[in-house]
Amino acid sequence: MAEIKSTLEKVLERAAAMGRASKEEIQADEEVKNGMRMAADYLQGKEVNFSLVMEATGGFSLVKKGLVLVFLRNIALPRYDDLGEAERAMQGLLEMARGSGDLASVFRDMKGILDHYQQQLKEVRQQVEEAFRQQMEQALSKQTGQKGLGLKVDPMLHPKFQEEWSKIKSDLDDQYNKVLQQHKELVAKRFSVTL
């Protein structure tokens, strides 16, 4: 079984490693961070000239790696109904690739995955809510001995519902994240970046 390290141990190891970092390693880390900052600026709606960055660095660069890593991190299952950040990240990657057709196809697939996830999530939640509501109403009828009391039960207020929904959503998220991760790996490979 793998040894599990505490957070403190990890922090101390990283601090020690930083003390041993060469000037080149520190510079490389700074370049990646510059790319990450540029990607964050782009995601916040600021103008970033990717062609200038790509020309200045020529092919592979650590700045490009930082850009790609941040963009890929932001292509994720939406927490709410907003896909804006994921779409903006895909657009940034397309601009970096100068509208490459192979990436456009991958991003269409990713957008489809995200849209399908949202739709399925809504449908499954409605089904779980309805099933739970019926169970609660039947249990209430049995307790009172009367049918059709006309009481409307809100299953979302019941802790058991929240627990059950959390499990179902987690399973659904895992399924979609696996497929999304495969697409992200294709994009990373296209940019010669390792995730």
C-alpha positions as CSV (number, residue, x, y, z in Angstrom):
1,M,0.0,0.0,0.0
2,A,1.3,3.4,-0.9
3,E,2.6,5.6,1.9
4,I,0.2,8.5,2.6
5,K,1.9,11.8,3.4
6,S,0.4,14.5,5.5
7,T,-0.2,18.0,4.1
8,L,2.6,19.3,6.3
9,E,5.1,16.8,5.0
10,K,4.2,17.7,1.4
11,V,4.6,21.4,2.1
12,L,8.0,20.8,3.8
13,E,9.2,18.7,0.9
14,R,8.1,21.4,-1.6
15,A,9.8,24.1,0.4
16,A,13.0,22.1,0.5
17,A,12.8,21.5,-3.2
18,M,12.3,25.2,-3.8
19,G,15.4,25.9,-1.9
20,R,17.3,23.6,-4.3
21,A,15.7,24.8,-7.5
22,S,18.1,26.0,-10.1
23,K,17.9,29.3,-11.8
24,E,16.6,27.6,-14.9
25,E,13.9,25.7,-13.0
26,I,12.7,29.0,-11.4
27,Q,12.7,30.7,-14.8
28,A,10.7,27.7,-16.3
29,D,8.2,27.9,-13.5
30,E,7.8,31.6,-14.0
31,E,7.1,31.1,-17.8
32,V,4.4,28.6,-17.0
33,K,2.9,31.0,-14.5
34,N,3.0,33.8,-17.2
35,G,1.0,31.6,-19.5
36,M,-1.5,30.8,-16.7
37,R,-1.9,34.5,-16.0
38,M,-2.6,35.2,-19.7
39,A,-5.2,32.4,-19.8
40,A,-6.9,33.8,-16.7
41,D,-6.9,37.3,-18.3
42,Y,-8.5,35.8,-21.5
43,L,-11.1,34.0,-19.5
44,Q,-12.0,37.2,-17.7
45,G,-12.6,38.8,-21.1
46,K,-9.4,40.7,-21.6
47,E,-7.7,40.7,-25.0
48,V,-4.8,38.3,-25.5
49,N,-2.9,38.1,-28.8
50,F,-2.2,34.4,-29.0
51,S,-0.6,34.6,-32.5
52,L,2.0,37.0,-31.0
53,V,2.6,34.6,-28.1
54,M,2.9,31.6,-30.4
55,E,5.3,33.4,-32.8
56,A,7.4,34.8,-30.0
57,T,7.9,31.5,-28.4
58,G,8.0,29.4,-31.6
59,G,6.5,25.9,-31.3
60,F,6.6,24.5,-27.8
61,S,7.1,26.9,-24.9
62,L,6.4,26.9,-21.2
63,V,4.2,29.9,-21.6
64,K,2.0,27.9,-24.0
65,K,2.0,25.0,-21.5
66,G,0.6,27.4,-18.9
67,L,-2.1,28.6,-21.3
68,V,-3.1,25.2,-22.3
69,L,-3.2,23.8,-18.7
70,V,-5.5,26.6,-17.5
71,F,-7.8,26.4,-20.5
72,L,-8.1,22.6,-20.1
73,R,-8.8,23.0,-16.4
74,N,-11.7,25.3,-17.2
75,I,-13.3,22.9,-19.5
76,A,-15.3,21.1,-16.9
77,L,-18.8,19.9,-16.1
78,P,-20.8,23.0,-15.2
79,R,-21.9,23.5,-11.6
80,Y,-24.9,25.5,-12.8
81,D,-26.4,26.0,-16.2
82,D,-23.6,28.2,-17.5
83,L,-21.2,26.7,-20.0
84,G,-19.7,30.1,-20.7
85,E,-16.3,29.5,-19.1
86,A,-15.8,26.2,-20.8
87,E,-16.8,27.6,-24.1
88,R,-14.4,30.6,-23.6
89,A,-11.6,28.2,-22.8
90,M,-12.3,26.2,-25.9
91,Q,-12.3,29.4,-28.0
92,G,-8.9,30.4,-26.5
93,L,-7.4,27.0,-27.4
94,L,-8.9,27.4,-31.0
95,E,-7.3,30.8,-31.3
96,M,-4.0,29.4,-30.1
97,A,-4.3,26.7,-32.8
98,R,-5.4,29.3,-35.4
99,G,-8.7,27.6,-35.9
100,S,-7.4,24.2,-36.7
101,G,-10.1,21.9,-38.0
102,D,-9.1,18.9,-36.0
103,L,-9.5,20.8,-32.8
104,A,-12.8,22.4,-33.9
105,S,-14.2,18.9,-34.2
106,V,-12.9,17.8,-30.8
107,F,-14.4,21.0,-29.2
108,R,-17.8,20.3,-30.9
109,D,-17.7,16.9,-29.3
110,M,-16.8,18.4,-26.0
111,K,-19.6,20.9,-26.2
112,G,-22.0,18.1,-27.0
113,I,-20.8,16.2,-24.0
114,L,-21.4,19.2,-21.7
115,D,-24.8,19.9,-23.2
116,H,-25.8,16.2,-22.9
117,Y,-24.6,16.2,-19.3
118,Q,-26.8,19.2,-18.4
119,Q,-29.8,17.7,-20.0
120,Q,-29.3,14.3,-18.4
121,L,-28.6,15.8,-15.0
122,K,-32.0,17.7,-15.1
123,E,-33.9,14.6,-16.3
124,V,-32.4,12.3,-13.7
125,R,-33.0,14.9,-10.9
126,Q,-36.6,15.2,-11.9
127,Q,-37.0,11.4,-11.9
128,V,-35.3,11.0,-8.5
129,E,-37.4,13.9,-7.0
130,E,-40.7,12.4,-8.3
131,A,-39.8,8.9,-7.1
132,F,-38.8,10.2,-3.7
133,R,-42.0,12.4,-3.5
134,Q,-44.2,9.4,-4.2
135,Q,-42.4,7.3,-1.6
136,M,-42.8,10.0,1.0
137,E,-46.5,10.5,0.2
138,Q,-47.1,6.7,0.5
139,A,-45.3,6.6,3.8
140,L,-47.3,9.5,5.1
141,S,-50.5,7.8,4.0
142,K,-49.6,4.6,5.8
143,Q,-48.8,6.5,9.0
144,T,-52.0,8.5,9.0
145,G,-54.2,5.7,7.6
146,Q,-55.6,8.1,5.1
147,K,-55.0,8.2,1.4
148,G,-54.9,11.3,-0.7
149,L,-54.5,13.9,2.0
150,G,-53.6,16.4,-0.7
151,L,-50.3,17.2,1.1
152,K,-47.5,18.1,-1.2
153,V,-44.2,16.9,0.0
154,D,-40.9,18.6,-0.9
155,P,-38.3,15.8,-1.2
156,M,-35.4,18.3,-1.5
157,L,-35.9,19.1,2.2
158,H,-35.4,15.6,3.3
159,P,-31.8,14.6,4.2
160,K,-32.2,11.1,2.7
161,F,-33.0,12.7,-0.6
162,Q,-29.9,14.9,-0.5
163,E,-27.8,11.8,0.3
164,E,-29.3,9.8,-2.5
165,W,-29.1,12.6,-5.0
166,S,-25.5,13.2,-4.0
167,K,-24.6,9.6,-4.8
168,I,-26.4,9.6,-8.2
169,K,-24.9,12.9,-9.2
170,S,-21.4,11.7,-8.2
171,D,-21.8,8.6,-10.4
172,L,-23.1,10.7,-13.3
173,D,-20.2,13.2,-12.9
174,D,-17.7,10.4,-12.9
175,Q,-19.0,9.0,-16.1
176,Y,-19.0,12.3,-17.9
177,N,-15.6,13.4,-16.5
178,K,-14.0,10.2,-17.9
179,V,-15.2,11.0,-21.4
180,L,-14.3,14.7,-21.0
181,Q,-10.8,13.7,-19.8
182,Q,-10.2,11.6,-22.9
183,H,-11.0,14.6,-25.1
184,K,-8.8,16.9,-23.0
185,E,-5.9,14.5,-23.4
186,L,-6.4,14.6,-27.2
187,V,-6.2,18.4,-27.0
188,A,-3.2,18.4,-24.7
189,K,-1.4,16.0,-27.1
190,R,-2.2,18.4,-30.0
191,F,-0.4,21.1,-28.1
192,S,2.4,18.8,-27.0
193,V,1.5,19.3,-23.3
194,T,1.3,16.6,-20.7
195,L,-1.6,16.7,-18.3
